[in-house]
Amino acid sequence: MGKTIIQKIIKNNTGIDAKPGDIVTVNVDRVMIHDIFIPFVASKFEEMGFTKLWDADKVVLVYDHLVPASQVDDTRHFKIGNEFVEKYGMKNIHRSDGICHQLMTEAGYVKPGDIVFGTDSHTTTYGCVGAFSSGIGYTEMASILGTGTMWVKVPETIKVNITGKLPDNVMAKDIILKLIRDLGADGATYKALEFAGDTVKNMSVASRMSMSNMAIEAGAKCALFSPDEKTAEYCEITLTDKERDLVADSDAVYCKEINYRAEDFVPVMACPSNVDNVKPVDEIISNAEGGNIAVDQVFIGSCTNGRLEDLMAAAEVLKGKKVAPFVKLIVTPASRKIYRQAAKNGTLKILAEAGAMITHPSCGLCCGRAGGILTDGEVVVATNNRNFLGRMGTSKVSIYLASPKTAASCAIEGRITHA
């Protein structure tokens, strides 16, 4: 019987021909801890009796959610993190260099075929380069730090085939939002999402990242794209035979297959206050009283859509135009590297001239910590990954999730619209 991509990754790691439902112990290639969780991981690690890390070089600590500090207690996380780093000889530390999920692939920590865990649900992002990556809690992370291993139940796989050419005003964000709507918020629980088709092959790694990032919003354990030459260029590697073989066999067995024609996709939004409450933008407009939903703020950034490709797409829409006078447009590049690239190629200049406020790379606004928190009755169109009640301010803020092109169009018009 043929193998899916996740089965091949597990076979390469363990030597076991595991089938869905089997429980296996894997050797972990890399772990990521971010600043919110480091105090709990450190405490649990020592409570378990460990006195050294299984491999200090395989542990990455990222300060991103709490920078710059917005509450007094935030500095406690930095202090405990710094003490843990010094005590156990960690070297891979990123203090305000960018968002953890961007840095893990950008800085070369994750390669095709790796098995990676992180203390954040959106760790599924690294599937963009063909890695099995998933989020875990602080107890599991402490155990990995001491042993270098983790048990997993081999997930069933849902295959998503996409063929054809996308319309100009549609981005990868529109694709993943529609998929989440079709599956439901729990429709892929503990499943692997495997993406295939010529549309996927033609996507940039950045677009694949947007899709694997949001796989968790349908409950997925991981999301996987087969490594190709774009992957190799992005990771600055030459693919090995094993890495090139991370393609599902023709007779692989899936629990479900979903087929899309790229031409059928349209700009969509996830409406308040669930990520699977997805509707075409035209439908939202037609159902609005007077056909108009005023927007108070637009946010372009996050680990979902803060990459250079995303900023450039927004700049393309905003070039030569101005943000509506009553709208705050906040742009947050996903990393320092992206910030520098966007500054060098003129993207930030276009955004700034349009009226955008450009911030330091961080998770701040996406996780409701700082940098543009909203209040009762306000409406925000954002490119991040969650629109839950209270996510970006009070519980009476309406959050619409959209692609960078759609978000930029809303900033110009001051209402919900699309490019």
C-alpha positions in Angstrom: 0.0 0.0 0.0 1.3 3.4 -0.9 2.3 6.1 1.6 1.2 9.6 2.2 3.7 12.4 2.9 3.3 12.1 6.6 3.8 8.4 6.6 7.1 8.8 4.6 8.4 11.5 7.0 7.7 9.2 10.0 9.3 6.2 8.2 12.4 8.2 7.4 12.6 9.3 11.1 11.8 6.0 12.9 12.3 3.2 10.3 8.8 2.1 11.1 6.2 1.5 8.3 3.5 3.1 10.4 -0.1 3.4 9.3 -2.7 6.0 10.4 -3.8 5.4 14.0 -0.4 3.8 15.0 1.4 5.4 17.9 5.1 5.8 17.4 7.9 7.5 19.2 9.8 10.0 16.9 13.2 11.6 17.2 12.7 15.3 17.3 14.8 17.4 14.9 14.0 20.9 16.3 11.8 22.6 18.9 10.7 26.2 19.3 9.6 27.9 22.5 8.3 31.4 22.6 8.3 34.0 25.3 4.8 33.4 26.6 5.5 29.8 27.4 9.2 29.8 28.5 8.4 30.3 32.3 6.1 27.2 32.3 8.5 25.1 30.2 11.4 26.0 32.4 9.5 25.2 35.6 8.1 21.9 34.3 11.6 20.8 32.9 13.2 21.1 36.3 10.1 19.6 38.1 10.7 16.5 35.9 14.2 16.2 37.3 16.1 17.0 34.1 19.5 18.6 34.6 20.5 19.2 30.9 19.0 19.6 27.5 19.0 16.7 25.2 20.6 18.9 22.5 21.0 22.6 23.2 21.6 23.3 19.5 18.2 21.9 18.5 16.3 24.3 20.8 15.1 27.7 19.6 13.8 30.4 21.9 12.0 33.4 20.4 10.9 36.6 22.0 8.0 37.8 19.8 4.6 37.8 21.5 5.5 40.1 24.4 7.8 42.6 22.6 7.9 45.4 23.2 6.5 44.7 26.7 3.0 46.0 27.2 2.5 44.8 30.7 4.8 44.8 33.8 4.7 41.0 34.1 6.0 40.6 30.5 9.6 41.3 31.8 9.3 38.3 34.1 9.1 36.1 31.0 12.2 37.7 29.6 14.1 37.3 32.9 13.2 33.6 33.3 14.0 32.9 29.6 17.4 34.6 29.9 18.2 32.6 33.1 17.2 29.3 31.3 19.4 30.2 28.3 22.4 30.8 30.5 21.9 27.8 32.7 21.5 25.3 29.9 23.8 26.7 27.3 21.2 27.5 24.6 22.6 29.4 21.6 19.6 29.9 19.2 17.9 32.9 20.8 16.0 35.6 18.9 15.1 38.7 20.8 12.8 40.8 18.7 14.1 39.4 15.4 10.6 38.6 14.2 7.7 36.2 14.6 8.7 32.7 15.7 7.0 30.9 12.7 8.7 33.2 10.2 12.1 32.8 11.8 12.0 29.0 12.1 12.2 28.5 8.3 13.8 31.9 7.4 16.7 31.3 9.7 17.2 27.7 8.4 16.1 25.8 11.5 13.6 23.7 9.7 14.3 21.6 6.6 12.2 19.2 4.4 11.4 15.9 6.2 12.1 17.3 9.7 9.9 16.6 12.7 9.4 19.8 14.7 7.3 20.8 17.7 6.6 24.3 19.1 4.7 25.8 22.0 2.3 27.5 19.6 -0.7 26.1 17.7 0.5 27.7 14.4 3.6 25.6 14.4 1.9 23.8 11.5 3.4 26.6 9.4 6.6 24.6 8.7 4.8 22.2 6.5 5.3 24.7 3.8 8.8 23.2 3.3 7.7 19.6 3.8 8.3 19.2 7.5 6.0 17.5 10.0 5.4 20.3 12.5 2.8 20.7 15.2 2.0 22.7 18.3 2.3 21.2 21.8 1.8 22.2 25.5 4.6 23.1 27.9 4.6 19.7 29.6 5.2 17.9 26.3 7.9 20.5 25.5 9.7 20.0 28.8 9.7 16.2 28.2 11.2 16.7 24.7 13.9 19.0 26.1 15.0 16.2 28.4 14.6 13.2 26.1 14.7 14.4 22.5 11.7 12.2 21.7 7.9 12.5 21.5 5.1 10.1 20.9 2.6 10.8 18.1 -0.4 9.0 16.7 0.1 8.8 12.9 -2.7 11.0 11.5 -5.0 10.2 8.6 -4.6 12.5 5.6 -7.0 14.7 3.8 -5.7 15.4 0.3 -6.5 18.8 -1.2 -6.1 19.1 -5.0 -6.1 22.6 -6.6 -5.7 23.0 -10.3 -5.7 26.0 -12.6 -4.8 29.7 -12.4 -6.1 31.9 -9.6 -7.9 35.2 -10.4 -5.7 38.3 -10.0 -7.6 39.4 -6.9 -7.3 36.1 -5.1 -4.5 35.0 -2.8 -3.5 31.9 -0.9 -5.4 33.4 2.1 -8.6 33.1 0.2 -7.9 29.5 -0.6 -7.3 28.4 3.0 -10.2 30.4 4.3 -12.5 28.7 1.9 -11.1 25.3 2.8 -11.7 26.0 6.5 -15.3 26.9 5.7 -15.8 23.7 3.7 -14.2 21.5 6.4 -15.5 23.4 9.4 -13.4 24.4 12.5 -13.1 20.7 13.5 -13.3 19.1 10.1 -9.6 18.1 10.0 -9.1 17.4 13.7 -5.9 15.4 14.2 -5.7 14.9 10.4 -2.8 15.8 8.1 -3.7 18.2 5.2 -1.8 17.4 2.1 -1.8 19.9 -0.7 -1.3 19.0 -4.4 -2.0 20.1 -7.9 -0.5 22.5 -10.4 -1.9 25.6 -8.6 0.1 24.5 -5.5 3.2 23.8 -7.5 3.1 27.3 -8.9 2.7 28.9 -5.5 5.6 30.6 -3.8 6.9 29.2 -0.4 5.4 32.3 1.2 1.9 31.4 -0.1 2.3 27.9 1.1 3.2 29.2 4.5 0.0 31.2 4.7 -2.0 28.0 4.0 0.0 25.6 6.3 -0.2 28.3 9.1 -4.0 28.3 9.1 -4.4 24.5 8.8 -4.9 24.4 12.6 -8.0 26.5 12.2 -9.7 23.4 10.8 -8.1 21.3 13.6 -5.3 19.8 11.5 -2.4 18.2 13.2 -0.1 19.3 10.4 -0.2 20.6 6.8 2.2 19.4 4.1 3.6 20.5 0.8 6.0 18.4 -1.2 9.5 19.9 -1.3 10.5 21.2 -4.8 13.1 23.5 -6.2 11.4 26.6 -4.7 11.7 24.9 -1.3 15.4 24.2 -2.0 16.0 27.8 -3.0 14.2 29.1 0.1 15.9 26.8 2.5 19.3 27.3 0.7 19.9 23.6 0.3 20.1 20.9 -2.4 17.4 18.4 -2.0 18.5 14.9 -1.2 16.8 11.8 -2.7 14.9 11.3 0.5 13.6 14.9 0.4 12.6 14.6 -3.2 10.7 11.5 -2.4 8.4 13.4 0.0 5.6 13.1 -2.5 2.6 10.9 -1.9 2.6 7.6 -3.7 -0.1 7.2 -6.4 -1.8 4.5 -4.4 -1.7 6.3 -1.1 -4.9 6.0 1.0 -6.7 9.1 2.1 -9.7 9.5 4.5 -11.0 12.3 2.2 -10.1 14.1 -1.0 -11.2 17.6 -1.9 -10.8 19.0 -5.4 -10.9 22.7 -6.4 -10.6 24.7 -9.6 -8.5 27.8 -9.0 -10.7 29.8 -11.3 -13.6 29.3 -9.0 -12.0 31.1 -6.0 -13.1 34.6 -5.1 -12.0 37.1 -2.4 -13.5 36.0 0.9 -13.5 37.0 4.6 -13.8 35.1 7.8 -16.6 37.1 9.6 -17.0 37.6 13.3 -16.3 35.7 15.4 -15.3 32.3 14.0 -12.6 31.4 11.5 -14.9 29.0 9.6 -17.6 31.7 9.3 -16.3 32.5 5.8 -18.2 34.3 3.1 -17.4 35.9 -0.3 -16.8 39.6 0.1 -19.5 40.4 -2.5 -22.0 38.5 -0.3 -21.0 40.4 2.8 -21.5 43.6 1.0 -24.9 42.6 -0.5 -26.2 41.6 2.9 -25.0 44.7 4.7 -27.5 47.5 5.4 -27.0 50.0 2.7 -24.3 47.8 1.2 -21.7 49.4 3.5 -19.8 48.1 6.5 -17.5 50.9 7.8 -14.0 49.8 8.8 -12.1 51.6 11.6 -8.8 49.8 11.3 -6.8 47.5 8.9 -4.0 45.3 10.0 -1.5 43.7 7.5 1.0 41.4 9.2 1.3 38.3 11.4 2.8 34.9 10.8 0.0 34.3 8.3 0.5 37.3 6.0 3.5 39.5 7.1 5.9 38.3 4.5 7.5 40.4 1.7 5.0 38.9 -0.9 2.1 40.1 1.3 3.5 43.6 1.9 4.1 44.0 -1.8 0.6 42.8 -2.7 -0.8 45.4 -0.4 1.5 48.1 -1.8 0.4 47.3 -5.3 -3.2 48.1 -4.3 -2.2 51.2 -2.3 0.3 52.7 -4.7 -0.6 56.3 -5.5 -3.6 56.2 -3.2 -4.4 57.3 0.4 -5.9 55.4 3.3 -9.3 56.7 4.2 -9.0 59.6 6.6 -10.8 57.8 9.5 -9.0 54.5 9.0 -5.8 53.4 10.9 -3.7 51.1 8.7 -1.1 49.2 10.7 1.6 47.2 8.9 3.8 44.7 10.7 6.5 42.8 8.8 7.0 39.3 10.0 10.8 39.7 10.6 13.6 42.1 10.6 14.8 40.6 7.3 11.5 41.2 5.7 11.4 44.7 7.1 14.8 45.4 5.5 13.8 43.8 2.2 10.6 45.8 2.0 12.6 49.0 2.8 15.2 48.2 0.2 12.7 47.6 -2.7 10.5 50.6 -1.9 7.5 48.7 -0.5 7.6 50.4 2.8 7.9 53.8 1.1 4.7 53.1 -0.9 2.9 52.0 2.3 4.0 54.9 4.3 3.1 57.4 1.6 -0.4 55.9 1.5 -0.7 56.5 5.3 0.3 53.3 6.9 1.8 53.0 10.3 4.7 50.6 10.1 5.7 48.8 13.2 8.6 46.7 14.5 8.2 42.9 13.7 6.3 41.2 16.5 3.1 39.3 17.3 1.6 42.2 19.3 -1.7 43.2 17.6 -2.5 39.7 16.3 -2.5 38.2 19.9 -4.1 41.3 21.4 -1.1 42.6 23.3 -0.1 45.9 21.8 0.2 48.0 18.7 -3.4 48.9 17.8 -5.8 47.3 20.3 -9.4 48.2 19.5 -12.5 48.9 21.6 -16.3 48.4 21.7 -18.1 48.7 18.4 -15.0 49.0 16.2 -14.4 47.0 13.0 -11.0 45.7 11.9 -10.1 43.9 8.7 -6.9 41.9 9.4 -4.7 39.4 7.7 -3.9 37.3 10.7 -5.3 33.9 11.5 -8.0 34.3 14.2 -11.0 36.5 14.8 -12.2 35.1 18.1 -14.0 37.4 20.6 -11.5 39.6 22.4 -8.6 38.6 20.2 -7.6 42.1 19.2 -9.2 44.2 21.9 -12.6 44.0 23.7 -15.1 41.3 23.1 -17.2 43.8 21.2 -14.7 44.3 18.4 -15.7 42.9 15.0 -12.8 41.1 13.4 -12.9 40.2 9.7 -10.0 38.1 8.3 -8.9 38.7 4.7 -6.0 38.6 2.3 -3.5 41.5 2.0 -5.0 42.7 -1.3 -8.5 42.7 0.2 -7.4 44.4 3.4 -5.5 47.1 1.5 -8.6 47.8 -0.6 -10.7 48.2 2.6 -8.2 50.7 3.9 -8.6 52.9 0.9 -12.3 52.7 0.8 -12.9 52.8 4.5 -15.4 50.0 4.2 -15.5 46.3 3.4 -14.7 45.7 -0.2 -12.1 43.9 -2.3 -9.6 44.6 -5.1 
